[in-house]
Amino acid sequence: MPSRKSPPIAMDQSLAEKSYQYIRDQLSRGEMTPGERLVNRSLAAKIGVSVIPVREAIHRLASEGLVEHVPGAGAFVRKPTRQSLDNLYVLRDALESCAAAEAARYISVSELHALDELLERFKQTAAEIRQNNKPHSTKRQLNRWLDDETDFHELLVEASRNEVLAKVIRDNLAIVNVFEAQRSDPGLLTYEVAAETCQSKSQLIDALRDRDADLARKLMSDSIQRGRHVVLDFLSQKGRAN
């Protein structure tokens, strides 16, 4: 017979998950900036829970490398360093280039169609950026672009039909942090970067459609390396990654 204590435990886990998702969404949207202190009571009030699930959520985020515990000071949004971001791109290259090669072998017609639709969204955003008064995206455009980037890569990984590879990529949430670290500054996404990315994605989709695994692997690797240089150079110019 189930213990009477089971429901509260399940409820606590649910509240911890709710807290985790809330804080993580705030991080991904750039609402919490690098170096910002996470105050348990304030977060608990915003989420509508006690401080216990918030504490558990922060501990989980710290284990994923998104939050840093400073002894005697509390928990803070981790500040990206050039080396940590560089390491993330190396990992992304290894994993997602492999996923692209596998996807070339197993991707379905419906998945190719979904990638085509995402490509059209990228092109639409690029066209909007070109019409801006500033030489780069707005924050809204950047968030939409990065959401579509996440969907594009997740779909590609799913198309690889490799559950082990997909699990490694999903579990290693630091990969997602490569995207999330960018959201705070729209200046990163210029029209030139957007246009080049659209061309790269179009070539990759063609390689997937042609079932060319070697070319798909190369194009994915080239794309990730271009992004690596753009992001690291941009952050270095801004003095945000040392």
C-alpha positions in Angstrom: 0.0 0.0 0.0 1.5 3.4 -0.9 2.9 5.6 1.9 0.8 8.6 2.8 4.0 10.6 2.3 4.2 9.9 -1.4 1.9 12.7 -2.7 3.8 15.5 -0.9 7.1 14.2 -2.3 5.7 14.1 -5.8 4.3 17.6 -5.2 7.7 18.8 -4.1 9.3 17.4 -7.2 6.6 19.0 -9.3 7.3 22.4 -7.7 11.0 22.0 -8.1 10.5 21.3 -11.8 8.2 24.3 -12.1 10.9 26.5 -10.4 13.6 25.0 -12.6 11.7 25.7 -15.8 10.9 29.3 -14.7 14.4 30.2 -13.8 15.8 28.5 -16.9 13.4 30.3 -19.1 14.5 33.6 -17.5 18.1 32.7 -18.2 17.4 31.7 -21.8 15.5 35.0 -22.4 18.3 37.1 -21.0 16.1 38.3 -18.2 18.8 37.3 -15.8 22.1 38.6 -16.8 25.6 37.1 -16.2 26.8 37.9 -12.7 23.3 38.6 -11.3 22.6 37.1 -7.9 19.7 34.7 -7.5 17.7 35.5 -4.4 15.7 32.5 -3.2 12.8 34.4 -1.5 12.3 36.8 -4.4 12.2 34.0 -6.9 9.9 31.9 -4.7 7.4 34.9 -4.5 7.5 35.3 -8.3 7.0 31.6 -9.0 4.4 31.1 -6.2 6.3 28.4 -4.3 8.3 28.1 -1.1 12.1 28.6 -1.1 12.7 24.8 -0.9 11.9 24.0 -4.6 13.7 27.1 -5.7 16.8 26.0 -3.8 16.6 22.6 -5.5 16.1 24.2 -8.9 19.2 26.4 -8.4 21.2 23.4 -7.3 20.2 21.6 -10.5 21.1 24.6 -12.6 24.5 24.8 -10.9 25.2 21.2 -11.7 24.5 22.0 -15.4 27.0 24.9 -15.3 24.4 27.7 -15.7 24.6 28.9 -12.2 27.7 29.4 -9.9 27.7 29.0 -6.2 30.0 31.5 -4.4 30.8 30.5 -0.8 29.4 33.1 1.6 27.8 35.1 -1.1 25.1 32.9 -2.7 24.2 31.7 -6.2 24.9 33.8 -9.3 24.2 33.5 -13.1 27.5 32.2 -14.4 29.6 34.6 -16.5 30.8 33.0 -19.7 34.5 33.0 -20.3 36.1 32.7 -23.7 37.5 29.3 -22.8 34.2 27.9 -21.5 32.3 29.1 -24.6 35.1 27.8 -26.8 34.8 24.4 -25.1 31.0 24.4 -25.7 31.5 24.9 -29.4 34.0 22.1 -29.6 31.5 19.8 -28.0 28.7 21.0 -30.2 30.8 20.4 -33.3 31.6 16.9 -32.3 28.1 15.9 -31.4 26.0 17.8 -33.9 28.2 17.1 -36.9 27.8 13.4 -36.2 24.0 13.9 -35.8 23.9 15.7 -39.2 25.7 12.8 -40.9 23.3 10.3 -39.4 20.3 12.4 -40.2 21.4 12.3 -43.9 20.8 8.6 -43.8 17.5 8.5 -41.9 15.7 11.8 -42.3 12.1 11.6 -43.4 10.3 13.6 -46.1 8.1 15.3 -43.4 11.2 16.2 -41.4 12.8 17.7 -44.5 9.7 19.7 -45.0 9.8 21.0 -41.4 13.4 22.1 -42.0 12.3 23.9 -45.2 9.7 25.7 -43.2 12.2 26.8 -40.5 14.5 28.0 -43.3 11.7 30.2 -44.5 11.4 31.6 -41.0 15.1 32.4 -40.9 14.9 34.1 -44.3 11.9 36.2 -43.1 13.8 37.3 -40.0 16.9 38.1 -42.1 14.7 40.3 -44.4 13.3 42.1 -41.4 16.8 42.8 -40.0 17.8 44.2 -43.3 15.0 46.8 -43.0 15.9 47.9 -39.5 17.2 51.4 -38.8 20.1 49.8 -36.9 22.7 47.4 -38.6 21.6 44.5 -36.4 18.5 42.7 -35.0 16.1 43.9 -32.4 15.9 41.8 -29.2 12.6 40.3 -30.4 14.2 39.3 -33.7 17.1 37.8 -31.9 15.0 35.7 -29.6 12.9 34.5 -32.5 16.0 33.6 -34.5 17.5 31.7 -31.6 14.3 29.9 -30.9 14.2 28.8 -34.5 17.9 27.8 -34.2 17.1 25.6 -31.3 14.1 24.0 -33.2 16.3 23.4 -36.3 19.1 21.6 -34.3 16.6 19.6 -32.2 14.8 18.4 -35.4 18.2 17.5 -36.9 19.2 15.5 -33.9 15.8 13.7 -33.8 16.3 12.8 -37.5 19.5 11.1 -36.7 17.5 8.2 -35.2 20.3 7.7 -32.7 18.8 7.6 -29.3 22.2 7.5 -27.5 23.5 10.5 -29.4 20.2 12.4 -28.9 20.3 11.7 -25.1 23.9 12.9 -24.8 23.0 16.2 -26.6 19.7 16.7 -24.6 21.3 15.9 -21.3 24.3 18.2 -21.9 22.3 21.4 -21.4 25.5 23.4 -21.7 25.1 23.1 -25.5 21.9 25.0 -25.3 23.8 27.6 -23.2 25.7 28.5 -26.4 22.5 29.9 -27.7 21.3 31.3 -24.4 24.5 33.2 -23.8 23.8 35.3 -26.9 20.3 36.5 -26.1 21.3 39.5 -24.1 22.7 41.6 -27.0 20.9 42.0 -30.3 24.1 43.5 -31.8 25.4 40.0 -32.3 23.0 39.2 -35.1 23.7 41.4 -38.1 22.1 41.1 -41.5 25.4 39.7 -42.9 25.5 37.0 -40.3 21.8 36.2 -40.8 22.2 36.0 -44.6 25.2 33.7 -44.4 23.5 31.5 -41.9 20.5 31.1 -44.2 22.7 30.1 -47.1 24.5 27.6 -44.9 21.3 26.0 -43.7 19.9 25.8 -47.3 23.1 23.9 -48.4 22.8 21.6 -45.4 19.1 20.8 -46.2 20.1 20.0 -49.8 22.8 17.6 -48.5 20.3 15.9 -46.2 17.8 15.6 -49.1 20.6 14.1 -51.3 21.5 11.6 -48.5 25.1 12.9 -48.6 26.3 12.1 -45.1 29.9 13.3 -45.5 28.8 16.7 -46.9 26.1 17.1 -44.2 28.8 16.5 -41.6 31.1 19.0 -43.1 28.5 21.7 -43.6 27.3 21.3 -40.0 30.9 21.6 -38.7 31.6 24.6 -40.9 28.4 26.3 -39.7 29.3 25.7 -36.0 32.8 26.9 -36.5 31.6 30.1 -38.2 29.2 30.7 -35.3 32.0 30.0 -32.9 34.2 32.8 -34.4 31.3 35.3 -34.6 30.2 34.9 -31.0 33.7 34.8 -29.5 34.9 37.8 -31.5 31.8 39.7 -30.6 32.1 39.0 -26.9 35.8 39.8 -26.9 35.0 43.2 -28.5 32.4 43.9 -25.8 34.8 42.7 -23.1 32.4 40.0 -21.9 34.5 36.9 -22.4 38.1 36.8 -21.3 
